[in-house]
């Protein structure tokens, strides 16, 4: 792939990890290569379990190594980002709120995810493929380049056969390592996280694949075994190995629920897998992974990552650089979880925000810092912050670390992500979509009047941002908060107005024609209370007494009541443009 993007400045967490990963890769290869292009391929990895909707917390498992891999690629190195689809994991539970799924799916608990039926109505052949497909589509939109590896395929085609046999031969060594942690008391509670999960759905978002909670092997009269067969009768992994012969590789197991038992030759048998705490380090060694982050469920004392660091040596490998990543919260989670029954996915986020914004949220925070993704009104502030940064980067006033995060958001080593040609303010687009309720001709009329000197000629110029804002309005703003413009003037309210209020409306109406643009109307609506109080319309807040703010709020509330029958609404300049001059004049009593 041609390198079309330069490396960003070495001031952010991504660059620092890239330095470490390149150095570690060179160390493993025995020294620095003559050039990056001739150095060994750097391997970074992620692991995702398609046990249900793959949510925005899981996305950090991908974005952290993606950003590091992309920085390494920008520097001219060859890099491979593996995503291991843990689709041969056991089906642990029936997730709540999945369309087309009912309690009958509980009968499949214990089977491999690829042996569980897809939700009703799905076009995919099984449960794992159904949830993988949505994530793959989202990763494509985010510009994430990766090599996907199905663990079902790896195990059932015998790719890991030698590794499985090796683990069984060294089961005593593995057992001894695991035994160091089995009798340990739980560690004292760590200091409070920066951000506390708020409800069951958010607690679910904090989980990893769930593999960290699995047992670490089977015990019976024959001892410890790090391998779990899936039953030849019921397909479930509720099995116990009762005998194993290292020389012949004959293995006997019994299935506890259904009572089925069989003896197989493990050097030919492909219907089973290593338990998680052995499987993960085996893969590090097999793939030569240099960098792989992990969530808090894998990183606590005695858990998968720590134990794996010892077990990986049995397979002749080394533990990767593995930062722990923190919780990703959702602003507006309670509302979403009650309506959807689960935590939002990358596809949900990409429905209401451009890929650049979502990439930026993951790029600007170190992996160990928690952050929130907004599905409520906060998304408007995030977009304002993003647009402000965009402007600073353009004029050269942004800080180096902010420039780096911005660069990682808008482009990869392969090039720029598609962007909106005319990125109008998100809150303005949302207001227009709200007021026009799907009428695109009306939306175009309003948007074309925002800047009369440089009018927008087609909604396509504001896309995809306009479509994202419209989707947010339609899916995340409650019906009772939508804006409905009055059909008729509020005659009773207009009749009750005192002289000062009537005068304020007259000042506004007299200035409408000369100020009919977004900037002009902003100046006008904020200026009316200043002029009424004897100050110039362009007086700054520092030049005004505090009571002017109170007068502005009172004036704004009056306009909202007369236009939409509420105390608040979209920004008044946008609302006025949306309603149109003629209708504004009628509703304000002219």
Secondary structure, DSSP 8 states (H G I E B T S, - for coil): ----S----TTSHHHHHHHHHHHHHHHHTTS--SSGGGS--EEEEEEE--SS--BHHHHHHHHHHHHHHHHHHHTT--EEEEEEE-TTSB-----TT-TT--GGGGGGTTSBGGGS---TT-SSSSHHHHHHHHHHHHHHHTT---EEEEHHHHHHTTTTHHHHHHHHHTHHHHHHHHHHHHT----------SS---SHHHHHHH--SSGGGS-S-EEETTEEESEEE--TTT--S-EEEEEE-TTT-EEEEEETTT--EEEEETTT--SEEE-HHHHHHHHHHHHT--B--EEHHHHSTTSHHHHHHHHGGGGT----B--EE--EEEETHHHHHHHHSS--BHHHHHHHS-HHHHHHHHHSS-TTS-EEEESSTHHHHHHHHHHHHHHHHHHT-S-HHHHHHHHHHHEETTEE----SS---HHHHHHHHHHHTT-HHHHHHHHHTS-GGG----GGGGTTHHHHHHHHHHHHS-GGGS----SS--HHHHHH--HHHHHHHHHHHHHTGGG-SHHHHHHHHHHHHHHHTTS-TT--GGGS-THHHHHHHHHHHHHHHHHHSSS--S-HHHHHHHH-HHHHHHHTT-
